[in-house]
Amino acid sequence: MLTIDKELENLNQMLLKMANIVQKNILDAFSAYQSGDQSVLINDDVVDQYERLIEEVCLDIILKERLYARDLRKVTGILRMVSDLERIGDHAEDIMEYHHNSRNENIAQYLGFSEILETASSMVVDSILSFVNEDMELARDVIIRDNIVDDGFQDLLKELITKIDNHEIPSSVAIYASIVLKYIERIADHAVNIAEWAVYIVNGYYKDRKIF
């Protein structure tokens, strides 16, 4: 029979494996979107499988173990994290779908997506690192960095509107670009959620409110 420490360590490892797959998927999706490469494919099915497995393990631990507050926070926090990771995986798949639908229209020639893409990607990576290393400073930095994505999102939408009005880009590009921008903004939001749950696991505070 596994000890609670061993069960929690196994849970950590499953979460990290899921996170690694999600990170690769968003990096592949972002790279393909910027370069216009239509050959890149990603598979989100493994992410969904990890989500279900981790949820089952978390619920099993909660039901059979008498957990101390810190351990209970960890299990419940991971339960929340996997939901956000799964949504990030979905958005990576969504971006690839819209990228493939855009055919040969290379968005990189019309708009500067680099900063918002790189910031959102780094937020996902660092949100997981903040959990692994119990790094509250890094978690808070992820939360603050969301402002860069939000500002970039608004600026790029305005730029899109201007280019449409000036007939500088095809309408199909504008439609797909605006949708992809929203997915990028949502990926950053989910990274913030993961960072906030990382803080909660360490000190019991979620969004500056003490839970337990």
KOLDREN-986335 format. One record per residue: residue number from 1; x, y, z of N, C-alpha, C, O in turn. Coordinates in steps of 0.001 Angstrom, whole numbers. Layout:
BEGIN
nr; nu; nv; nw; cau; cav; caw; cu; cv; cw; ou; ov; ow
NUM; X; Y; Z; X; Y; Z; X; Y; Z; X; Y; Z
...
REM end
This chain:
BEGIN
nr; nu; nv; nw; cau; cav; caw; cu; cv; cw; ou; ov; ow
1; 846; -1198; 0; 0; 0; 0; 883; 1249; 0; 1811; 1361; 800
2; 588; 2174; -892; 1402; 3379; -995; 1125; 4332; 159; -10; 4457; 619
3; 2178; 5003; 620; 1996; 6041; 1629; 1403; 7274; 955; 1447; 7406; -268
4; 851; 8172; 1761; 258; 9387; 1196; 1318; 10219; 483; 1036; 10829; -548
5; 2539; 10247; 1024; 3615; 11004; 367; 3910; 10445; -1017; 4132; 11195; -1967
6; 3911; 9107; -1120; 4176; 8474; -2409; 3033; 8739; -3386; 3267; 8983; -4569
7; 1806; 8690; -2893; 652; 8961; -3751; 684; 10394; -4281; 393; 10644; -5451
8; 1040; 11320; -3410; 1116; 12718; -3834; 2250; 12928; -4834; 2116; 13722; -5765
9; 3359; 12225; -4649; 4471; 12333; -5597; 4065; 11781; -6959; 4387; 12368; -7993
10; 3356; 10648; -6958; 2865; 10087; -8226; 1910; 11068; -8912; 1922; 11217; -10134
11; 1093; 11726; -8108; 162; 12732; -8640; 927; 13885; -9272; 573; 14363; -10349
12; 1969; 14323; -8597; 2835; 15376; -9148; 3382; 14986; -10511; 3348; 15772; -11457
13; 3886; 13758; -10598; 4506; 13298; -11837; 3498; 13229; -12977; 3821; 13578; -14113
14; 2283; 12783; -12683; 1245; 12746; -13716; 905; 14152; -14198; 736; 14389; -15394
15; 807; 15080; -13246; 510; 16468; -13626; 1615; 17036; -14509; 1337; 17728; -15488
16; 2852; 16749; -14169; 3981; 17257; -14954; 3997; 16663; -16358; 4303; 17364; -17323
17; 3671; 15381; -16479; 3617; 14759; -17802; 2516; 15406; -18644; 2708; 15690; -19827
18; 1374; 15630; -18021; 287; 16306; -18729; 710; 17704; -19148; 466; 18118; -20281
19; 1343; 18432; -18234; 1784; 19795; -18522; 2785; 19823; -19670; 2733; 20717; -20514
20; 3701; 18849; -19711; 4706; 18801; -20788; 4046; 18625; -22150; 4457; 19247; -23130
21; 3019; 17774; -22208; 2313; 17561; -23474; 1580; 18835; -23893; 1619; 19226; -25060
22; 911; 19478; -22931; 189; 20718; -23230; 1154; 21798; -23715; 871; 22500; -24686
23; 2288; 21929; -23039; 3281; 22934; -23431; 3772; 22691; -24853; 3898; 23630; -25639
24; 4049; 21436; -25182; 4492; 21120; -26545; 3408; 21461; -27561; 3695; 21994; -28633
25; 2164; 21150; -27216; 1072; 21433; -28145; 917; 22929; -28425; 724; 23333; -29571
26; 1003; 23751; -27371; 832; 25188; -27627; 2037; 25751; -28371; 1878; 26638; -29209
27; 3236; 25255; -28082; 4414; 25725; -28808; 4315; 25343; -30289; 4649; 26142; -31164
28; 3854; 24113; -30565; 3688; 23681; -31958; 2606; 24509; -32655; 2764; 24909; -33808
29; 1515; 24759; -31945; 421; 25536; -32536; 867; 26963; -32825; 595; 27495; -33902
30; 1551; 27584; -31868; 2031; 28955; -32049; 3034; 29044; -33186; 2979; 29955; -34011
31; 3959; 28077; -33218; 4997; 28083; -34249; 4399; 27926; -35640; 4779; 28634; -36573
32; 3462; 26993; -35770; 2818; 26779; -37069; 2027; 28011; -37492; 2019; 28378; -38667
33; 1371; 28640; -36544; 553; 29814; -36849; 1416; 30979; -37325; 1046; 31702; -38251
34; 2567; 31152; -36682; 3460; 32247; -37079; 4122; 31986; -38423; 4273; 32900; -39235
35; 4519; 30734; -38660; 5294; 30419; -39862; 4420; 30137; -41077; 4879; 30210; -42217
36; 3140; 29808; -40818; 2265; 29430; -41923; 2412; 27983; -42334; 1889; 27578; -43372
37; 3130; 27181; -41523; 3360; 25768; -41821; 2061; 24984; -41652; 1521; 24894; -40549
38; 1563; 24418; -42749; 308; 23663; -42720; 515; 22178; -42415; -460; 21432; -42322
39; 1748; 21742; -42261; 2015; 20313; -42075; 1965; 19883; -40604; 1922; 18688; -40312
40; 1969; 20843; -39684; 2026; 20521; -38257; 666; 20045; -37765; -362; 20650; -38071
41; 668; 18946; -36993; -537; 18413; -36380; -284; 18197; -34889; 838; 17885; -34488
42; -1319; 18361; -34072; -1198; 18063; -32650; -2344; 17144; -32237; -3408; 17136; -32856
43; -2107; 16375; -31182; -3101; 15421; -30695; -3446; 15769; -29249; -2611; 15671; -28349
44; -4690; 16173; -29054; -5138; 16567; -27714; -5737; 15402; -26931; -6073; 15561; -25758
45; -5874; 14239; -27558; -6515; 13108; -26882; -5749; 12666; -25639; -6354; 12307; -24629
46; -4419; 12693; -25712; -3605; 12273; -24561; -3816; 13223; -23388; -3844; 12792; -22235
47; -3965; 14508; -23676; -4228; 15500; -22623; -5533; 15177; -21917; -5606; 15221; -20688
48; -6560; 14855; -22683; -7854; 14510; -22097; -7758; 13252; -21240; -8391; 13162; -20188
49; -6971; 12291; -21689; -6793; 11047; -20925; -6106; 11313; -19587; -6483; 10749; -18561
50; -5092; 12181; -19613; -4410; 12536; -18375; -5355; 13270; -17428; -5324; 13044; -16219
51; -6189; 14143; -17975; -7136; 14867; -17123; -8036; 13887; -16370; -8213; 14003; -15157
52; -8601; 12921; -17096; -9493; 11953; -16452; -8759; 11113; -15419; -9286; 10856; -14337
53; -7535; 10680; -15749; -6759; 9857; -14825; -6420; 10613; -13547; -6574; 10079; -12449
54; -5962; 11850; -13686; -5585; 12645; -12522; -6801; 12950; -11657; -6712; 12920; -10429
55; -7922; 13240; -12282; -9148; 13476; -11515; -9535; 12245; -10704; -9928; 12358; -9543
56; -9422; 11073; -11317; -9746; 9835; -10615; -8819; 9606; -9422; -9271; 9223; -8343
57; -7530; 9842; -9621; -6556; 9650; -8543; -6812; 10640; -7409; -6768; 10269; -6236
58; -7080; 11906; -7760; -7358; 12920; -6736; -8576; 12541; -5896; -8534; 12614; -4668
59; -9650; 12139; -6553; -10864; 11784; -5828; -10649; 10543; -4974; -11184; 10446; -3870
60; -9872; 9597; -5479; -9567; 8389; -4705; -8797; 8725; -3435; -9076; 8171; -2372
61; -7832; 9630; -3542; -7053; 10049; -2378; -7942; 10752; -1361; -7854; 10485; -163
62; -8795; 11644; -1836; -9677; 12391; -941; -10611; 11442; -184; -10868; 11629; 1006
63; -11113; 10424; -883; -12085; 9512; -280; -11461; 8548; 727; -12092; 8187; 1720
64; -10228; 8135; 471; -9664; 7070; 1322; -8659; 7565; 2363; -8310; 6817; 3277
65; -8189; 8806; 2244; -7156; 9302; 3149; -7703; 10377; 4085; -8600; 11142; 3728
66; -7144; 10412; 5279; -7403; 11521; 6196; -6286; 12545; 5977; -5194; 12428; 6532
67; -6583; 13526; 5175; -5534; 14448; 4743; -5396; 15629; 5693; -6382; 16189; 6170
68; -4133; 15993; 5955; -3880; 17246; 6657; -4192; 18400; 5698; -4299; 18206; 4487
69; -4337; 19607; 6266; -4755; 20765; 5468; -3863; 20978; 4257; -4362; 21222; 3158
70; -2542; 20889; 4441; -1614; 21151; 3338; -1799; 20114; 2217; -1821; 20464; 1037
71; -1931; 18841; 2602; -2115; 17793; 1592; -3463; 17929; 898; -3568; 17698; -306
72; -4488; 18301; 1644; -5803; 18481; 1043; -5787; 19651; 65; -6404; 19588; -998
73; -5079; 20717; 429; -4941; 21853; -494; -4243; 21417; -1778; -4606; 21847; -2873
74; -3241; 20563; -1631; -2496; 20123; -2810; -3385; 19317; -3745; -3382; 19541; -4956
75; -4136; 18389; -3195; -4993; 17543; -4035; -6093; 18370; -4695; -6337; 18232; -5893
76; -6753; 19221; -3926; -7824; 20042; -4506; -7261; 21062; -5487; -7896; 21366; -6497
77; -6071; 21596; -5198; -5438; 22534; -6117; -5080; 21874; -7440; -5264; 22469; -8502
78; -4570; 20648; -7383; -4234; 19911; -8601; -5494; 19615; -9415; -5483; 19687; -10644
79; -6575; 19282; -8713; -7852; 19066; -9403; -8233; 20282; -10246; -8700; 20148; -11378
80; -8027; 21461; -9678; -8342; 22688; -10416; -7349; 22927; -11541; -7730; 23356; -12630
81; -6084; 22655; -11283; -5050; 22888; -12289; -5274; 22060; -13548; -5118; 22558; -14663
82; -5642; 20783; -13362; -5785; 19924; -14545; -6922; 20418; -15443; -6878; 20246; -16661
83; -7930; 21026; -14839; -9016; 21592; -15640; -8500; 22733; -16509; -8859; 22837; -17681
84; -7656; 23589; -15932; -7091; 24696; -16711; -6112; 24189; -17762; -6081; 24708; -18878
85; -5311; 23181; -17418; -4384; 22612; -18399; -5143; 22005; -19579; -4738; 22142; -20733
86; -6246; 21334; -19265; -7043; 20725; -20332; -7604; 21787; -21261; -7645; 21588; -22475
87; -8040; 22917; -20706; -8573; 23998; -21521; -7470; 24628; -22380; -7713; 24997; -23529
88; -6268; 24750; -21825; -5144; 25255; -22622; -4894; 24325; -23796; -4671; 24778; -24918
89; -4932; 23002; -23532; -4769; 22028; -24605; -5836; 22166; -25668; -5552; 22062; -26861
90; -7070; 22400; -25235; -8163; 22609; -26191; -7909; 23833; -27069; -8140; 23799; -28278
91; -7435; 24908; -26452; -7196; 26142; -27209; -6041; 25972; -28207; -6067; 26547; -29294
92; -5027; 25177; -27829; -3947; 24889; -28781; -4507; 24167; -29999; -4149; 24472; -31136
93; -5390; 23206; -29744; -6022; 22475; -30838; -6911; 23409; -31671; -6952; 23307; -32897
94; -7617; 24313; -30996; -8466; 25281; -31702; -7649; 26178; -32624; -8043; 26447; -33759
95; -6505; 26635; -32122; -5631; 27500; -32933; -5169; 26760; -34180; -5134; 27327; -35272
96; -4814; 25483; -34010; -4382; 24695; -35175; -5523; 24530; -36170; -5305; 24575; -37380
97; -6742; 24338; -35663; -7885; 24181; -36556; -8103; 25440; -37391; -8307; 25358; -38603
98; -8059; 26606; -36741; -8250; 27858; -37484; -7065; 28139; -38403; -7219; 28716; -39479
99; -5887; 27722; -37960; -4708; 27888; -38817; -4872; 27091; -40107; -4622; 27607; -41196
100; -5293; 25829; -39983; -5477; 25003; -41171; -6628; 25516; -42037; -6574; 25404; -43261
101; -7653; 26070; -41424; -8773; 26621; -42192; -8374; 27860; -42975; -8985; 28190; -43992
102; -7334; 28550; -42487; -6914; 29782; -43166; -6099; 29506; -44423; -5669; 30425; -45120
103; -5894; 28210; -44696; -5181; 27793; -45901; -3778; 28396; -45966; -2967; 28172; -45067
104; -3493; 29145; -47000; -2134; 29657; -47189; -1969; 31102; -46728; -955; 31739; -47014
105; -2957; 31607; -46021; -2849; 32983; -45536; -1923; 32999; -44326; -2286; 32503; -43260
106; -747; 33560; -44484; 239; 33594; -43398; 46; 34870; -42585; 360; 35967; -43047
107; -470; 34714; -41381; -781; 35868; -40538; 453; 36685; -40194; 355; 37884; -39930
108; 1612; 36042; -40197; 2836; 36737; -39801; 3145; 37922; -40717; 3814; 38872; -40311
109; 2651; 37857; -41957; 2950; 38966; -42870; 2048; 40170; -42618; 2291; 41246; -43165
110; 1012; 40004; -41800; 66; 41091; -41563; 178; 41706; -40160; 59; 42921; -40002
111; 400; 40885; -39169; 371; 41373; -37790; 1563; 40846; -36994; 2095; 39771; -37271
112; 1968; 41636; -35995; 3066; 41209; -35137; 2543; 40469; -33913; 2282; 41070; -32871
113; 2395; 39150; -34058; 1866; 38344; -32957; 2946; 37881; -31985; 2629; 37311; -30941
114; 4209; 38115; -32309; 5302; 37472; -31568; 5247; 37710; -30066; 5366; 36764; -29287
115; 5066; 38971; -29644; 5129; 39266; -28209; 4010; 38578; -27441; 4258; 37972; -26398
116; 2790; 38663; -27939; 1665; 38074; -27216; 1770; 36547; -27185; 1413; 35920; -26188
117; 2261; 35949; -28280; 2456; 34504; -28315; 3524; 34062; -27324; 3320; 33121; -26557
118; 4652; 34740; -27346; 5753; 34370; -26456; 5394; 34582; -24989; 5759; 33776; -24133
119; 4678; 35664; -24702; 4292; 35935; -23320; 3315; 34879; -22807; 3482; 34363; -21702
120; 2305; 34560; -23598; 1332; 33543; -23181; 2006; 32194; -22976; 1718; 31494; -22006
121; 2903; 31829; -23887; 3618; 30558; -23768; 4480; 30514; -22500; 4492; 29512; -21784
122; 5191; 31595; -22235; 6049; 31633; -21045; 5226; 31599; -19765; 5678; 31068; -18751
123; 4023; 32161; -19805; 3149; 32140; -18631; 2717; 30716; -18292; 2649; 30342; -17122
124; 2428; 29930; -19321; 2041; 28532; -19084; 3193; 27766; -18444; 3006; 27072; -17445
125; 4379; 27896; -19021; 5558; 27202; -18485; 5840; 27626; -17049; 6060; 26784; -16178
126; 5832; 28923; -16809; 6190; 29433; -15482; 5117; 29160; -14433; 5431; 29026; -13250
127; 3862; 29076; -14850; 2812; 28748; -13882; 3025; 27340; -13328; 2832; 27104; -12135
128; 3420; 26412; -14189; 3708; 25044; -13733; 4972; 25018; -12879; 5022; 24330; -11859
129; 5991; 25767; -13295; 7216; 25830; -12502; 6953; 26411; -11116; 7567; 25985; -10137
130; 6049; 27374; -11030; 5736; 27972; -9727; 5117; 26932; -8802; 5337; 26962; -7591
131; 4345; 26014; -9369; 3772; 24918; -8586; 4845; 23924; -8171; 4935; 23554; -7001
132; 5656; 23493; -9126; 6683; 22484; -8856; 7668; 22959; -7793; 8031; 22205; -6890
133; 8096; 24211; -7909; 9120; 24753; -7006; 8528; 25525; -5827; 9263; 26081; -5011
134; 7201; 25556; -5743; 6526; 26337; -4693; 7081; 27767; -4657; 7397; 28315; -3601
135; 7181; 28337; -5852; 7795; 29654; -6036; 6691; 30711; -6121; 6117; 30944; -7185
136; 6411; 31337; -4996; 5326; 32311; -4957; 5645; 33571; -5761; 4751; 34186; -6343
137; 6909; 33945; -5790; 7299; 35134; -6557; 7065; 34914; -8044; 6576; 35803; -8741
138; 7418; 33719; -8530; 7198; 33407; -9942; 5705; 33343; -10250; 5267; 33804; -11304
139; 4927; 32776; -9338; 3470; 32708; -9538; 2882; 34106; -9667; 2059; 34359; -10546
140; 3298; 35000; -8806; 2772; 36373; -8860; 3236; 37089; -10121; 2511; 37919; -10668
141; 4446; 36771; -10586; 4938; 37364; -11828; 4087; 36909; -13016; 3801; 37696; -13919
142; 3683; 35630; -13009; 2797; 35129; -14063; 1490; 35918; -14062; 992; 36319; -15114
143; 948; 36131; -12873; -325; 36854; -12749; -191; 38281; -13293; -1070; 38767; -14005
144; 911; 38941; -12950; 1140; 40311; -13424; 1355; 40343; -14936; 907; 41269; -15613
145; 2043; 39327; -15462; 2362; 39267; -16892; 1117; 39188; -17767; 1167; 39473; -18964
146; 8; 38802; -17162; -1241; 38725; -17921; -1617; 40086; -18492; -2296; 40160; -19516
147; -1185; 41162; -17843; -1473; 42508; -18350; -857; 42733; -19724; -1429; 43435; -20558
148; 317; 42132; -19960; 980; 42269; -21258; 123; 41636; -22346; -51; 42203; -23424
149; -410; 40453; -22049; -1254; 39762; -23026; -2555; 40527; -23255; -2993; 40689; -24394
150; -3169; 40994; -22174; -4425; 41749; -22315; -4229; 43011; -23145; -5037; 43324; -24019
151; -3146; 43733; -22863; -2864; 44961; -23629; -2564; 44638; -25089; -3032; 45324; -25997
152; -1774; 43578; -25303; -1450; 43172; -26666; -2682; 42732; -27434; -2818; 43017; -28624
153; -3563; 42048; -26758; -4822; 41603; -27356; -5629; 42798; -27859; -6105; 42797; -28994
154; -5779; 43814; -27013; -6535; 45003; -27393; -5849; 45761; -28534; -6503; 46219; -29471
155; -4522; 45885; -28439; -3786; 46620; -29477; -3895; 45931; -30836; -4080; 46590; -31860
156; -3781; 44609; -30840; -3839; 43873; -32096; -5239; 43883; -32695; -5395; 43910; -33916
157; -6255; 43860; -31840; -7617; 43983; -32360; -7820; 45335; -33055; -8419; 45414; -34127
158; -7310; 46389; -32422; -7409; 47719; -33023; -6653; 47766; -34347; -7115; 48365; -35318
159; -5485; 47125; -34373; -4694; 47101; -35602; -5439; 46339; -36698; -5419; 46732; -37864
160; -6097; 45241; -36308; -6887; 44479; -37266; -7979; 45342; -37895; -8168; 45343; -39111
161; -8689; 46070; -37045; -9781; 46925; -37522; -9250; 47973; -38498; -9853; 48226; -39542
162; -8117; 48577; -38148; -7518; 49587; -39020; -7146; 48997; -40372; -7396; 49612; -41409
163; -6547; 47798; -40366; -6120; 47177; -41614; -7321; 46751; -42469; -7266; 46786; -43698
164; -8399; 46350; -41797; -9619; 46021; -42550; -10179; 47283; -43208; -10529; 47275; -44389
165; -10261; 48372; -42429; -10793; 49637; -42953; -9967; 50147; -44125; -10500; 50746; -45060
166; -8659; 49904; -44065; -7767; 50372; -45132; -7590; 49349; -46252; -6802; 49559; -47174
167; -8332; 48237; -46165; -8265; 47175; -47175; -6850; 46613; -47321; -6412; 46286; -48424
168; -6148; 46507; -46199; -4777; 45999; -46224; -4711; 44484; -46046; -3705; 43862; -46387
169; -5780; 43888; -45513; -5782; 42439; -45314; -7113; 41866; -45776; -8138; 42546; -45717
170; -7102; 40615; -46238; -8359; 39967; -46629; -9261; 39767; -45408; -8776; 39609; -44288
171; -10553; 39775; -45631; -11491; 39609; -44523; -11336; 38250; -43848; -11536; 38139; -42638
172; -10984; 37216; -44611; -10810; 35883; -44031; -9680; 35875; -43003; -9787; 35242; -41953
173; -8599; 36585; -43320; -7477; 36676; -42389; -7905; 37391; -41117; -7557; 36968; -40014
174; -8657; 38471; -41271; -9107; 39240; -40109; -9996; 38409; -39194; -9869; 38473; -37971
175; -10889; 37633; -39783; -11802; 36807; -38988; -11028; 35759; -38204; -11205; 35623; -36994
176; -10173; 35022; -38895; -9406; 33985; -38216; -8447; 34572; -37184; -8260; 34006; -36107
177; -7846; 35698; -37517; -6887; 36319; -36600; -7551; 36756; -35304; -6988; 36576; -34224
178; -8741; 37328; -35403; -9439; 37799; -34205; -9821; 36635; -33297; -9768; 36751; -32073
179; -10206; 35519; -33899; -10569; 34341; -33107; -9330; 33759; -32425; -9371; 33414; -31244
180; -8239; 33653; -33168; -7004; 33118; -32600; -6488; 34020; -31484; -5996; 33531; -30467
181; -6597; 35322; -31669; -6199; 36260; -30616; -6942; 35980; -29313; -6357; 36019; -28231
182; -8220; 35700; -29430; -9018; 35417; -28237; -8557; 34131; -27578; -8528; 34041; -26350
183; -8197; 33140; -28370; -7690; 31896; -27788; -6380; 32134; -27036; -6159; 31576; -25961
184; -5521; 32967; -27611; -4247; 33277; -26941; -4509; 33983; -25614; -3870; 33690; -24603
185; -5452; 34911; -25634; -5800; 35639; -24406; -6356; 34686; -23354; -6082; 34845; -22164
186; -7141; 33691; -23787; -7703; 32716; -22848; -6628; 31785; -22309; -6686; 31393; -21143
187; -5649; 31422; -23131; -4535; 30592; -22654; -3815; 31291; -21509; -3486; 30668; -20500
188; -3571; 32592; -21670; -2920; 33361; -20608; -3782; 33383; -19350; -3256; 33285; -18242
189; -5089; 33510; -19506; -5993; 33498; -18348; -5906; 32180; -17591; -5899; 32166; -16360
190; -5839; 31075; -18323; -5737; 29773; -17664; -4387; 29607; -16961; -4303; 28969; -15912
191; -3337; 30182; -17542; -2030; 30160; -16878; -2091; 30923; -15558; -1501; 30499; -14564
192; -2803; 32048; -15550; -3002; 32810; -14310; -3729; 31958; -13282; -3356; 31954; -12109
193; -4761; 31237; -13705; -5490; 30374; -12783; -4577; 29339; -12153; -4650; 29090; -10950
194; -3701; 28724; -12977; -2769; 27720; -12456; -1841; 28349; -11428; -1588; 27762; -10376
195; -1333; 29539; -11728; -451; 30233; -10781; -1180; 30552; -9486; -603; 30443; -8404
196; -2437; 30942; -9589; -3223; 31249; -8386; -3467; 30003; -7544; -3478; 30075; -6315
197; -3661; 28858; -8203; -3814; 27611; -7444; -2486; 27179; -6835; -2471; 26557; -5773
198; -1373; 27498; -7488; -55; 27200; -6910; 141; 27973; -5611; 667; 27436; -4636
199; -283; 29231; -5601; -217; 30044; -4382; -1111; 29442; -3305; -716; 29347; -2143
200; -2295; 29044; -3687; -3251; 28452; -2743; -2684; 27202; -2079; -2835; 27015; -872
201; -2035; 26351; -2861; -1479; 25112; -2305; -462; 25407; -1212; -390; 24682; -219
202; 315; 26454; -1384; 1362; 26784; -416; 801; 27455; 830; 1161; 27079; 1945
203; -79; 28446; 661; -478; 29228; 1848; -1983; 29262; 2136; -2419; 29893; 3099
204; -2771; 28583; 1302; -4206; 28529; 1568; -4987; 29722; 1070; -6197; 29801; 1284
205; -4314; 30665; 401; -5002; 31850; -129; -5259; 31675; -1620; -4368; 31298; -2380
206; -6494; 31956; -2020; -6842; 31956; -3441; -7458; 33303; -3774; -8486; 33687; -3216
207; -6812; 34018; -4695; -7240; 35378; -5049; -7333; 36250; -3803; -8306; 36979; -3613
208; -6297; 36165; -2946; -6177; 36989; -1741; -7256; 36689; -698; -7492; 37493; 203
209; -7908; 35533; -822; -8908; 35139; 181; -8507; 33809; 800; -8253; 32839; 86
210; -8451; 33762; 2149; -8085; 32538; 2843; -9205; 31530; 2742; -10339; 31811; 3129
211; -8883; 30325; 2209; -9887; 29272; 2116; -9726; 28290; 3272; -10639; 28112; 4078
212; -8552; 27652; 3347; -8201; 26845; 4522; -6737; 26486; 4439; -6216; 25806; 5324
REM end
